[in-house]
Amino acid sequence: MRYLLSLCLMLLLGSAALADPSFWKHVWPKTDFTNTSVNNWREILSGGPGKDGIPALSDPQFVDAAGETRIGAEEAVIVLEMEGARARAYPLRYLTWHEIVNDKVGGVPVAVTFCPLCNSAITFDRRVQGKVLEFGVSGMLRNSDMVMYDRQTESWWQQAIGQGIVGEMNGVSLATLPSWMESWESFRARRPDGIVMAEPTHSRPYGQNPYVGYDSSARPFLYSGEMPPHGVDALQRVVRVGDRAWVLTRLAEAGEIREAGLVLSWKAGQASALDSSSVAAGRDVGNVRVRDAVGKDVAHDVMFAFAFHAFWPEGEWMLGE
């Protein structure tokens, strides 16, 4: 947690001016701050590193899954399987340090995103209103969730909901693509012909977790909103599909849940990337898949409960009997 404490200090030192968006205009001269759905600017905090201080990746390199030896068996990867392309794995050992990967898969421009503070891993189609957008990390947080920006219009986007919140793209929604977190061992066994993102060339301690012990903390980092209802712990993982959330402990106990026209399944064998100092050694949080009634993968997210409640305050909690 040392990293988080030092980051918190930086954020608190810079938070005094954040109620007024004019503070950001020298860094964001192209952003129209008058076009926004943010009602209270105090919701947006500096995340410590500034614009592009966390460097998003574009056009990453890939290697054959069979030849990759650096990734631990239970390490989490974000899996994307699209027609016309080999199955791809994006390891959290890299996404933890970069948070966004701009890629093109089967002819479709995509953004593979991961917000460590919300445990939110979502893949978006980058095509919007006739444009192909390229996303970067703004350095801002809202409800502890990453605020992305696009390099074409410099609009700000909320990662958890895939929606523009400031600038020309305010109110515009990105299409979400089915992807999921899976252990490296599971992916490689299912897709021996798959490929995996190669280690980036940036100087980062890949494989180390800068958020040690975060997902067993009592409270989320720099979050002042309401805690989840029904006695659900703030940093309990939930499986979100649309505006519904299933608490992960319920799914893990059942193994499979069939509700709301969906089939949710869980099996052991995936390490939390936000637990141990090594992403390969985190405690087992299991593998989740969500499919519809005919077996087709459904877009979903495995996020922390506080983030679901923050962005879907009227959302439905699927708690069973």
N, C-alpha and C positions, 0 to 999 in steps of 0.2 A: 504493500500500500504506500510505500515511500514515494513512488512516482505520482500517485494521486494526491498526496498531501502537498508536494511541491507544486503540482499543477493547480491545485485549489488556491494556493497562495497567489500565484500569478493572476488567476481569474478574479480573486477578490480585489487585488490592487487595481485591476483595470475595469471593474464593474461600475464605478461611480457615474461614468458618463453615458452608460448604455441606455438610459431611458430616452435619449434623443438620437434619432437616426443620423442627424447631421454629423455626429462623431465619426461615422463610417465613410462619409462621402469622399474624403481624400483618397481612400483605398478603393472605393467603388464608384468612380465618377460616372459610369454608364448605367448604374442601377437607379431605376425610378422608385424612390422610397415613398412616393405619394400613392402608388398603386400597390396596395397591400391588404392582406386579410389578417394581419397581426393587430390585435386590438390594444395590446399592452407591450410596448417595446422592452419592458423589464423582463419579459419572458425570454428574451434572447440575450445570451451571455457569450462572451469570448471564451473559446475553448483552450486558451493558452497559446498554442501555435497560431500564427496569423493565416491569411489567405495563402493557400497552397503550402503552408508549413507542414501539413501532412500531404505528401505528394501522391495524387491519384496516378494510376497507371493507364497507359493507352497502348493498344496493339501489342499485347504481351506475347512472349515466346512460349512455346509448349514443347514438351518432350513426351515420349511414349510412357504410359503408365508402368509398363513392365520393366522399364529401365530406371525408374526413379527409386533411389535408396535413402534419401535424406529424411523422408516423412515417416513418423511413427505410425504403427498399425492403427491405433485408436485416435489419431489426430483427426480433427474435423476438417472437411473440405466442403465447399459449396458446389453442388453438382448441377450441371445444366445439360440437358439432353434435348436437342432440336433436330428436326427433320433435315436431312442433307448434310449433317456434320457428325463427326465422331463425338462421343460423350466427353464432356470436359469437366475437370475438377480444378477448383480454385482454392488452394489451401489457406486456412485461417492463419497459419504461421506468417503468411504474407499480407493477407487482408487486414490483420490487426494493425499493421504499420502503414497501410496505404488506403484502406477503407473503400476505395472505388477502383474498379477496373473497367475501362472502356474497351470493348472488344467487338468483334463481328463474328457471328456464328450462323452458319447456314444462310449467309447473305443478309442476316438481320443484325443491325447495330444494337448492342446491348450494353447496359451498365450493371455490373455485378457489384453489389454494395454490402458493407458490413459495418454496423455501428456497435462497437464493443460495449459502450455504456448502456445500451438497450438490448444487447445480444440479438440485434435485428439484422437478418441476412435476407435481402430482397433483390431480385433481378428485374430490371426494367427495360422496355423497348425504348431506344433513344430517339425514335422518330416522332416528331411533334409538329403539327401544323405545317407540313411540307419541309421542315428542317430536320437535319440530323444533328442532334446536340452532343456535345462532349462535356462531361461533368468533372468538376473538381471539388475539393473540400474547402468550404468557406472559412473554416476555423471557428464557426459559431455553433452554439448549442441552443436547443429549445426543448424544454422538458427533458433535458439530458440527451436528446437525440440529435444526431448530426444534421446540420443544415448544409446541403449541397448547393452548388451553383453551376450554371451552364456557361461555357466560354463564349457562346454566340451572342447572348443577350445580357449576360451577367445577372440574370434573375436568380433569386434564392429559392430553393426547393427543400421541403421537409422530407427527409428520407423515409421515416416510418410510414407515411401516408402517400408518398410519391406524388406530391402536389406542390405547385408553385405557390409561394407565400409572399414574395416581394418582387416587384419589377414587372416587366412586360408579360411574363408568363404567370402572373398571379392568378390563381384559380384553375389553372390548367392541370390536368391529371396525366400522369404517365401510365401506359399500359404495363401491368405486372405479368411477368412470365413465370411459369412453374419452374421452381428450382428448390433444392432442399439441402440441408446439412447432413452429411453422411460420414462415417469413419473412412479413412483412407483404405483400410483393409477391406471393408465391405465394397467400396467402389471398385477397387482393383479386381476383386473376385467376380463381381457382376459384369464389369466391363473391361476384360483383359485387353481389348483393342482400343481402350480409351486413351485420352491424353490428359496431361496435367500441366498447369502453368509452371514454367521454369522459374527458378529463383531470380528475382529482380536484381538489377545491377547497383541499386542504391546501397549505401552503407548503413545497414540496420542489423540488429542482433536477431535475425530471423530464427524462429523456434522458441524465443523467450517471450514471456507474457509480462507486459508492463503494468498489468492490472491485477497483481497477485492478490488472491483472496476476495476479489470484488464481488463475485456472485454469491458469496456467503455473508456479505455485509448486512447490517441491520437496515440501512437506508441507502437509496441510490445516491450517486454523486451529483452534487449541485442541482438537486431537484427540490422544489418547494411546493409542489402541487399536492393534491389529495392522495392519500394512500388508497390502495384497492379496497373494495368492499368485501363482505363475506368472510372476513378473517384471512384472506389470501395474503401471504407475505409479499412485500414489495418486489423482491428479487426472485420470486418463484417464477419459473419458466411457464409460459402458457403457449398453446398452439392457437394462433389466430388465423381464422379464415373469414375474410370480410370483416363484419362487425361482431363476430362470435369468438369466444375464447374458451378453450378447454385447458384446465390446469394439468400440467404435465404429470404430476404425481398420480392423478386419477387415471390417465392413459397408461402410465407405466404399470400400475397395478392390474389394469384390465388386459393389457396387451393389445386389445383391439376394441374400438368403439365405433358403432354404426349409428349415426344420428344426422339429422338435417340433410339427408341425401348424400352423406359422405362416409367414407371408411377411413378412420384414423388408426394407424398401427405404430407400435413401438417395439424395439428390440434393443437389448443391451449392447454395449461395445463402442460408445463414442465418448471421448474425453472432453470435458469442459475446457474451453480455451481461456477461461477467465478465473481459473482456480489456482493451480500450481504455478511456480515460476517457469516451468517448462510446459508448453502447450500440449506436449505428448503425454504428460504425467498427471493431467487433471482428473478429477473424479468422474466416474461414469454417469453421464446424463442420458445416454441412449440415443438411438436413431429413430427419427419420426418420418413417416410418409403419410401423405394425404391424397386420397384418390376419390373419384366420384363413383357412382353405382356401377358403371361399366368398366372400372379399372383405369380410367384416365387420370394422370397426375393433375392436381389442383394447386394453383398458386396459394401459398400460405407463408406464415412466418412463425418462428419459435422465439418469442421475445419475452422480456420481463413484464410481470404483471402491472407494475406501476406505469409503464409506457403504454400498455393497452388502455388502461383507465384514463391516462392523460389525453390520448388522442381519440378514444372512443368512449367518452364518459357515459353515453347511453347504450353502450354495447351490451350484448347478452353473454352472461357467464354460464357456460354449459357445465353445471356442477353435478348433474345426475340426480339421483334420489337422495 
